[in-house]
């Protein structure tokens, strides 16, 4: 007995340790569960989810916004807004003396409006319209999803939209892609609200038409096809022939808006610019066309993560047992909206993944439906994978705006530094300034009148003058005017190798 007591003590102590560790672990799990339950109960309060979405959006978009100088086409849109405020020409503005007729400029009109409120055209007034468009899209996604899915699924859908790589690239960029995404999805939800309630009226169609007309004034009529083709397919599949007159009226409104704008601004020769903008002026070689489009199709899937991870689990809405298998009715229009136009777009010459951005909200809604269906599925792990990807994307964006941008402020402010450097060079010896091309991002930060000319126009100038051109063009200019003294005062200011070149008489 003594031997068993002595020898058994360590075993009993070990058992006691295990029991203590198990109790601690169980208590920890209960604490986590209580915390999650409390958080979910808080989210169920009226307005809690929208407030949370606004706060997350603000943390992802607003920090250090003004440290990032203009990129892509931001400078052009900002300069158009400046010209509108200066000269009041809304329909046919000019950028450094160059007539802007490629497309209407709704975004620049909005920038000009925000500039009146904020005190001028700058990074804030230029980017707020598109940033607010992302926020509005996320709130619409959450609202429509909540009608057909759980609270958690609706929050996942909203955050999956904001932080998908496709929108993250444009989250704080003053370009119209996020604006047309919000307008197009708003038109879809307005139409669906009438269909779902069984009271689709002429007012719904007119409202959708006005939203699509505004969309056409932002980037031309092409993006209206996402709504138009999806609704037409729905009418055909569901045989809602009585809706055809309303659909025709709706689609005529953006067509009429863009036709009216074109008739007002048209000058002979504008057709070439419009065909080029619509990517209708030629086809690339067949092999490069196929390989590039296949690559972009794969890129589009990745840029819509994490929502696309759950798309395979979305129920098919046209099965015979649709009414008995619990498929939400919103699935059908969302699939058509995400798929019909995209199937055509991905094979369009010159396709770019950002052209498919209007489908991002519908993909997020479909992912939320799949989220709930995975609740009792053996593929539940896909929810955890999607959540992990979402958390990583959120972490990336938060670190980017709060750490990377201020740490590499000189890199993110390159266009601003280039513009100020050219301004300093011009201030040392004032003279008229001219540009060879629309490098609007650095030129936006100049505070001198600027006019764009071609090389022949520059060769006809009377010196002294400042010529802002790529380094490669300087030698060509010297050949045209060997009688002038040409001095490169500032060189290598940006990635485009812009130079501030001074010309004087020898």
C-alpha positions in Angstrom: 0.0 0.0 0.0 2.8 2.3 0.8 4.5 1.6 -2.5 1.3 2.4 -4.4 0.8 5.6 -2.5 4.3 6.9 -3.0 4.5 5.8 -6.6 1.0 7.0 -7.5 1.5 10.6 -6.2 3.2 11.9 -9.3 0.4 10.4 -11.5 -2.2 12.1 -9.3 -0.4 15.4 -9.4 -0.1 15.1 -13.2 -3.8 14.4 -13.5 -4.4 17.4 -11.3 -2.3 19.6 -13.6 -4.2 18.3 -16.6 -7.5 19.0 -15.0 -6.3 22.5 -14.1 -5.1 23.2 -17.6 -8.3 21.9 -19.0 -10.3 24.1 -16.7 -8.3 27.1 -17.8 -8.7 26.3 -21.4 -12.4 25.8 -21.1 -12.7 29.1 -19.2 -10.7 30.9 -22.0 -13.1 29.4 -24.6 -16.1 30.6 -22.6 -14.6 34.1 -22.3 -14.0 34.2 -26.1 -17.6 32.9 -26.7 -19.0 35.5 -24.3 -17.0 38.3 -25.9 -18.2 37.2 -29.4 -21.8 36.9 -28.2 -21.6 40.4 -26.6 -20.1 41.9 -29.7 -22.8 40.3 -31.9 -25.5 41.6 -29.6 -23.9 45.1 -29.8 -24.0 44.8 -33.6 -27.7 44.0 -33.5 -28.4 47.5 -32.2 -30.0 49.8 -34.7 -27.3 51.6 -36.8 -24.4 49.7 -35.2 -23.3 47.9 -38.4 -23.4 51.1 -40.6 -21.4 53.0 -38.0 -18.8 50.2 -37.9 -18.5 50.2 -41.7 -18.0 54.0 -41.7 -15.3 53.7 -39.0 -13.5 50.9 -40.8 -13.7 52.8 -44.1 -12.3 56.0 -42.4 -9.4 54.1 -40.9 -8.6 52.5 -44.3 -8.9 55.7 -46.4 -8.4 58.9 -44.5 -5.0 58.7 -42.7 -2.2 60.6 -44.5 -4.4 61.2 -47.5 -2.7 64.5 -48.4 0.8 63.0 -48.2 0.1 61.0 -51.4 0.4 63.2 -54.5 -1.7 62.6 -57.6 -1.2 59.4 -59.6 -2.8 57.8 -62.7 -5.3 60.2 -64.2 -6.0 62.1 -61.0 -4.1 65.2 -62.1 -6.2 65.4 -65.3 -9.5 65.2 -63.4 -8.3 67.8 -60.9 -7.1 70.2 -63.7 -10.5 69.8 -65.4 -12.2 70.8 -62.2 -9.9 73.8 -61.9 -10.8 74.9 -65.5 -14.5 74.5 -64.7 -14.1 76.8 -61.7 -12.0 79.3 -63.6 -13.9 79.4 -66.9 -17.3 77.8 -66.1 -17.2 75.5 -69.2 -18.8 72.3 -67.8 -19.3 70.4 -71.0 -16.1 71.2 -72.9 -13.3 72.1 -70.5 -9.6 72.6 -71.4 -6.5 71.2 -69.9 -3.5 73.5 -70.5 -5.1 74.8 -73.6 -6.0 71.3 -74.9 -9.7 70.7 -75.5 -11.0 67.8 -73.4 -13.6 65.9 -75.4 -12.8 62.2 -74.8 -15.7 61.7 -72.4 -18.0 63.8 -70.1 -16.6 64.9 -66.8 -19.1 64.2 -64.0 -16.2 63.4 -61.6 -14.6 66.7 -62.3 -17.9 68.5 -61.8 -18.2 66.8 -58.3 -14.6 67.7 -57.6 -15.3 71.3 -58.4 -18.4 71.2 -56.1 -16.3 69.8 -53.2 -13.6 72.4 -53.9 -16.1 75.1 -53.3 -16.8 73.6 -49.9 -13.2 72.8 -48.9 -11.6 76.0 -50.3 -9.9 74.7 -53.5 -8.9 71.8 -55.7 -6.5 69.6 -53.8 -6.0 66.0 -52.8 -8.9 66.1 -50.4 -11.5 67.7 -52.6 -10.4 65.6 -55.6 -10.6 62.3 -53.8 -13.6 62.7 -51.6 -16.2 62.0 -54.3 -14.7 58.6 -55.2 -13.9 57.7 -51.6 -17.5 58.4 -50.6 -18.7 56.3 -53.5 -16.9 53.3 -52.1 -18.5 53.9 -48.7 -21.9 54.2 -50.3 -21.4 51.0 -52.2 -20.4 49.1 -49.0 -23.5 50.4 -47.1 -25.8 49.4 -50.0 -24.2 45.9 -50.1 -24.7 45.5 -46.3 -28.3 46.7 -46.5 -29.5 44.5 -49.3 -27.5 41.5 -48.0 -29.1 41.8 -44.5 -32.6 41.2 -46.1 -31.5 37.7 -47.3 -28.6 36.7 -45.0 -27.4 36.8 -41.5 -25.9 39.9 -39.7 -22.4 38.4 -39.8 -22.7 37.6 -43.5 -23.8 41.1 -44.3 -20.9 42.6 -42.5 -18.5 40.2 -44.3 -20.0 41.3 -47.6 -19.5 45.0 -46.9 -15.9 44.6 -45.7 -15.1 42.1 -48.6 -16.1 44.9 -51.0 -14.1 47.6 -49.4 -10.9 45.5 -49.1 -11.0 43.5 -52.2 -7.8 44.3 -54.2 -9.8 45.6 -57.1 -11.2 48.4 -55.0 -8.2 48.9 -52.8 -6.3 50.0 -55.9 -8.8 52.8 -56.4 -9.9 53.4 -52.8 -8.3 56.9 -52.5 -7.8 57.6 -56.2 -9.7 60.4 -58.0 -10.8 58.3 -61.0 -14.4 57.5 -61.9 -14.4 53.7 -61.6 -15.7 53.6 -58.0 -18.2 56.3 -58.8 -19.8 54.3 -61.7 -19.7 51.2 -59.5 -21.9 53.0 -56.9 -24.2 54.5 -59.5 -24.7 51.2 -61.4 -25.3 49.1 -58.3 -27.7 51.8 -57.0 -29.7 51.4 -60.2 -29.8 47.6 -59.8 -31.0 47.9 -56.2 -33.7 50.4 -57.1 -35.0 48.1 -59.9 -34.8 45.0 -57.6 -36.8 46.8 -54.8 -39.7 47.1 -57.3 -39.4 43.5 -58.5 -39.1 42.0 -55.0 -42.1 44.0 -53.7 -44.2 43.1 -56.7 -44.7 46.8 -57.4 -42.3 47.7 -60.2 -43.6 51.0 -61.5 -42.6 53.6 -64.1 -41.0 55.6 -61.3 -38.6 52.8 -60.6 -37.6 52.7 -64.3 -37.2 56.5 -64.5 -35.1 56.5 -61.3 -32.8 53.8 -62.7 -32.6 55.7 -66.0 -31.5 58.9 -64.2 -28.8 57.0 -62.3 -27.5 55.4 -65.5 -27.6 58.8 -67.2 -25.3 60.1 -64.4 -23.1 57.1 -64.9 -22.9 57.8 -68.6 -21.8 61.4 -67.8 -19.0 59.9 -65.7 -17.4 57.5 -68.1 -19.5 57.2 -71.3 -22.4 54.8 -71.9 -20.4 51.5 -71.8 -20.8 50.7 -68.1 -24.6 51.0 -68.3 -24.4 47.6 -70.0 -23.9 45.9 -66.7 -27.4 46.9 -65.6 -29.0 46.8 -69.0 -27.8 43.3 -70.0 -28.5 41.8 -66.6 -32.1 43.2 -66.4 -32.7 42.2 -70.0 -31.6 38.6 -69.2 -33.8 38.5 -66.1 -36.8 39.7 -68.1 -36.1 37.0 -70.7 -35.6 34.1 -68.2 -38.6 35.1 -66.0 -40.7 36.0 -69.1 -41.6 39.4 -67.6 -42.5 40.8 -71.0 -44.6 43.5 -69.4 -41.4 45.1 -68.1 -39.9 45.6 -71.6 -41.3 49.1 -72.2 -39.9 50.3 -68.9 -36.5 48.7 -69.6 -36.4 50.5 -73.0 -37.3 53.8 -71.4 -34.6 53.3 -68.8 -31.9 52.5 -71.3 -32.8 55.3 -73.6 -32.0 57.9 -70.8 -28.3 57.3 -70.6 -28.1 57.0 -74.4 -30.0 60.3 -74.8 -27.7 62.0 -72.2 -24.5 61.0 -73.9 -25.9 61.8 -77.4 -26.9 65.3 -76.2 -23.4 65.9 -74.8 -21.8 64.6 -78.0 -24.0 66.9 -80.1 -23.0 69.9 -78.1 -19.3 69.4 -78.0 -18.8 67.7 -81.4 -16.2 69.0 -83.9 -15.2 67.2 -87.1 -12.6 64.6 -86.3 -13.8 63.8 -82.8 -15.0 60.3 -84.0 -11.4 59.0 -83.9 -11.0 60.0 -80.2 -14.3 58.4 -79.2 -13.6 55.2 -81.1 -10.2 55.0 -79.4 -11.7 55.6 -76.0 -14.2 52.8 -76.7 -11.4 50.4 -77.7 -12.9 50.1 -81.2 -10.1 51.4 -83.3 -8.3 48.1 -83.9 -7.6 44.6 -82.7 -4.2 43.3 -81.3 -2.5 40.3 -82.7 -4.5 37.1 -82.0 -2.0 35.3 -79.8 -1.3 38.3 -77.6 -5.0 39.1 -77.5 -5.9 35.6 -76.2 -3.0 35.3 -73.7 -3.5 38.8 -72.3 -7.3 38.3 -71.8 -6.8 34.8 -70.2 -4.3 36.4 -67.9 -6.7 39.2 -67.0 -9.6 36.8 -66.3 -7.4 35.1 -63.7 -6.3 38.5 -62.4 -10.0 39.5 -62.0 -10.7 36.4 -59.8 -7.8 37.3 -57.6 -8.7 41.0 -57.4 -12.1 40.1 -56.2 -10.9 38.1 -53.2 -12.0 37.2 -50.6 -15.5 37.1 -52.0 -14.6 34.9 -54.9 -13.4 32.1 -52.5 -17.1 31.6 -51.6 -18.6 31.9 -55.1 -18.5 28.2 -55.8 -20.9 27.6 -52.9 -23.6 30.0 -54.2 -26.8 28.1 -54.9 -28.0 27.9 -58.5 -31.3 29.8 -58.6 -32.8 28.1 -61.7 -33.1 24.6 -60.3 -36.5 23.1 -60.2 -36.5 23.0 -56.4 -35.5 26.6 -56.1 -38.5 27.5 -53.9 -38.0 24.5 -51.6 -34.2 24.6 -51.3 -34.2 28.1 -49.6 -32.3 30.0 -52.4 -32.9 33.7 -51.7 -34.5 35.4 -54.7 -31.8 38.0 -54.9 -29.3 35.4 -56.1 -30.6 35.3 -59.7 -30.3 39.1 -60.5 -26.9 39.2 -58.7 -25.6 36.3 -60.8 -26.8 37.9 -64.0 -25.4 41.3 -63.0 -22.0 39.8 -62.2 -21.9 37.5 -65.2 -23.6 38.5 -68.4 -21.8 41.7 -69.2 -18.5 40.5 -67.8 -18.6 37.4 -70.1 -18.6 39.9 -73.0 -16.2 42.4 -71.4 -13.4 40.0 -70.7 -13.0 39.3 -74.5 -13.2 42.9 -75.5 -10.0 44.2 -77.0 -8.0 46.2 -74.5 -9.9 44.7 -71.5 -8.6 45.8 -68.1 -9.8 44.3 -64.8 -10.8 47.7 -63.5 -13.5 47.9 -66.3 -15.3 45.1 -64.4 -15.4 46.9 -61.1 -19.2 47.4 -61.2 -19.6 43.7 -60.5 -17.7 43.8 -57.2 -20.8 44.7 -55.1 -22.9 41.8 -56.5 -20.1 39.4 -56.0 -19.9 40.5 -52.4 -23.7 39.9 -52.0 -23.4 36.4 -53.5 -20.5 35.6 -51.2 -22.7 36.5 -48.2 -25.4 34.1 -49.4 -22.7 31.4 -49.7 -21.4 32.3 -46.2 -24.7 31.3 -44.6 -25.1 28.1 -46.7 -21.7 27.0 -45.4 -22.9 27.1 -41.8 -23.7 23.4 -41.7 -21.6 22.3 -44.5 -18.5 20.2 -44.5 -16.8 23.0 -46.3 -17.1 25.4 -43.3 -13.4 25.8 -43.4 -13.8 28.0 -46.5 -15.5 30.6 -44.3 -12.4 30.7 -42.1 -10.1 30.9 -45.2 -12.2 33.8 -46.5 -12.1 35.5 -43.1 -8.4 35.1 -42.9 -7.8 36.6 -46.4 -10.1 39.5 -45.5 -8.2 40.2 -42.2 -4.9 40.1 -44.1 -6.2 42.6 -46.7 -7.4 44.9 -43.9 -4.1 44.6 -42.1 -2.3 45.4 -45.3 -4.3 48.6 -45.9 -4.1 49.8 -42.3 -0.3 49.4 -42.3 0.0 50.9 -45.7 -1.8 54.2 -44.8 -0.5 54.6 -41.3 3.1 53.3 -41.6 4.3 52.9 -45.2 3.0 56.3 -46.5 4.6 58.5 -43.9 7.7 56.3 -43.8 8.2 56.7 -47.6 6.5 60.1 -48.0 9.1 61.2 -50.5 8.2 58.3 -52.8 4.5 58.8 -52.4 4.8 62.5 -53.0 7.0 62.2 -56.1 4.7 64.2 -58.4 4.4 67.0 -55.9 8.1 67.2 -55.5 8.6 67.2 -59.2 6.1 70.1 -59.7 7.7 72.1 -56.9 11.2 71.6 -58.3 10.0 72.8 -61.7 8.3 75.8 -60.0 11.6 76.7 -58.3 13.5 76.6 -61.6 10.9 78.8 -63.3 10.9 81.2 -60.4 14.6 81.8 -60.7 14.2 83.2 -64.2 10.5 83.9 -65.0 9.3 83.3 -68.5 6.2 81.7 -70.2 6.0 77.9 -69.7 4.9 75.3 -72.2 4.4 71.5 -72.0 4.8 68.9 -74.7 2.3 66.4 -73.2 -0.3 66.2 -70.4 1.8 65.1 -67.5 -0.9 66.6 -65.3 0.2 64.9 -62.0 3.4 67.0 -61.6 2.0 70.0 -63.5 -0.9 70.2 -61.0 1.6 71.5 -58.4 2.8 74.3 -60.7 1.5 77.8 -60.1 2.3 79.3 -63.5 0.1 79.5 -66.6 0.9 76.4 -68.7 0.0 75.6 -72.3 0.7 72.4 -74.2 2.2 72.5 -77.7 3.7 70.0 -80.1 7.4 70.2 -81.0 6.7 72.3 -84.1 4.7 74.7 -82.0 7.5 74.9 -79.5 10.0 75.5 -82.3 8.0 78.6 -83.4 8.2 80.2 -79.9 10.0 83.4 -79.3 12.5 83.0 -76.4 12.9 83.2 -73.5 10.6 80.3 -72.5 10.4 77.2 -70.3 9.8 73.9 -72.1 8.6 71.0 -69.9 9.2 67.9 -71.8 10.7 64.4 -71.6 14.5 64.3 -71.8 14.3 62.4 -75.1 12.5 65.2 -76.8 15.1 67.8 -76.0 17.5 66.6 -78.8 14.7 66.6 -81.3 13.9 70.2 -80.3 17.6 71.2 -80.7 17.5 69.9 -84.3 14.5 72.1 -85.1 16.0 75.2 -83.5 19.8 75.1 -83.7 19.9 78.9 -83.3 18.7 78.8 -79.7 20.5 78.3 -76.5 18.9 75.2 -74.9 19.7 74.5 -71.2 18.3 71.6 -69.2 17.9 73.2 -65.7 16.1 70.4 -64.0 16.5 66.8 -65.1 15.1 63.4 -64.0 12.3 64.9 -61.9 9.9 61.9 -62.2 9.7 58.4 -63.5 8.8 59.9 -66.9 12.1 61.8 -66.9 10.5 65.2 -67.3 12.9 68.1 -67.7 12.5 71.8 -67.1 14.4 73.2 -70.2 15.1 76.9 -70.7 15.5 78.4 -74.1 17.2 81.7 -74.9 18.8 83.4 -77.8 22.5 82.5 -78.3 
